[in-house]
Amino acid sequence: MSIFGSIMSAIFGHGSAQASASPTAAPITPPAQTVDVAAIVDKAAAAKGEKLAWRTSIVDLMKALDLDSSLNARKELAKELKYTGDTNDSASMNVWLHKQIMGKLAANGGKLPSDIKT
């Protein structure tokens, strides 16, 4: 499964249409119900026993979801999502990745807290 697919699966549950969606495709069908992203990720982050700023950090989001958050994994995610910037500028890439993931979660039925900009 792609890294993007793993993120979607962790948020929306295994086997959902959204979880298998291509990272660049539009939502396949409107979701049957809205998924509260904050509730899911807050619970996952709390289980880690460390302060994770997943609302602003792609690294912390991936850690909260038990995904590899290494630079190589993030570069692979950037490739999946068609990032055109310099992947060696990890700060810019990370900001872009977080925004893309939050936007795709929202587009696929994820309810985001108002403090997250997509």
N, C-alpha and C positions, 0 to 999 in steps of 0.2 A: 504494500500500500504506500502511496506517496505520503510525504510529510504533511502536505495540506489535507489529504484524506484522513490521516491520523488525527489531526486537529478537529476536523469536522466530526469524525466518529466519536471522539472524546466528548464533544459538546452535545451532539444530537443523538448519540447512541449508535450502537452497532447495527448495521444492516439497513439504515435509513437511506432514502433516495438522496438526501443531502450529503450524507457521508461518502457516497460513491461518486459524487459529482466531480467533474473536471474543475480544476482551480480557475480556469479561464472562462468556463461556460456560464451562461446566465442560469438562474435557478430553473430547475427542470419543471417543477410545478409549485404552486403556492403551498407553503407548509400547512399541514393539517392543524397545527397549533403552534403558538409562539413558545420558544424555549428561552427561559431566563438565564442568559449567559453568566451574569454576575453570581447568581445563586450556585450554579454548577462549579464555576472556577473558584469562587470564594471557598466553597467546601473543600475542593481539591487542594487549594493552597493552604488552608488551615491544617490539613492532614500532614503537610510537609514539616510542620513545626518550625518554619522560618518565615520571616516577613517577605512576601513576594509581591512586587508592585506590577502585577500582570496587566493592570489597566493602562500602563504606559510603556511596558517593557515586553518585547517579543521573547527575550530570554526567560524572563520570569513566567510568562504565559506558558511557554513550552515546559519549563520545570514543573509548574503546577499540574500540567497534564501528563506528567511522567514521560515526556519526549526528550530526545537528545537535543540539547540547546547549544551544542558546540558550534564554533564558527563554520565548520564544514557542513553541518546540518542546516544552518541558516543560509549558507550559500546555495545549497541544494534547493531549499524552499524558495529562495529568490529566483533560481533558474525555473522552477515549476511555475512561478507566478509571473514570469517574463520581465524580471527586473532588468532595466537597461543601464542602470548606473554602475559605478565602480564597486565591485564586491569587496575590494580591499579597503574601502572606506566603510568600515563596519557600522559606525555610528549612523551615517545617513541611510545605509541599507536597513538597519534595524528599525529606524523610525518608519521607513517606507513599508517594511514587512508588517509591522504592527498595524498600521493604518489599513493596509490591504486586507489583512485577516479580519479585522473588526468590520470592515465594509462587507466582506463576503459572508461573515456570520449574520450580519443584519439583513443582507439580501436573501438569505436562506431561512429566515424566520427566527433569527436570534434577537432577543430583546436586550439591548445594551443600556447600561446606566447612562444618564444624561452627561456625565463627565467624560465620556469617551467620544471622541470626534472621529467620524469616518470619512 
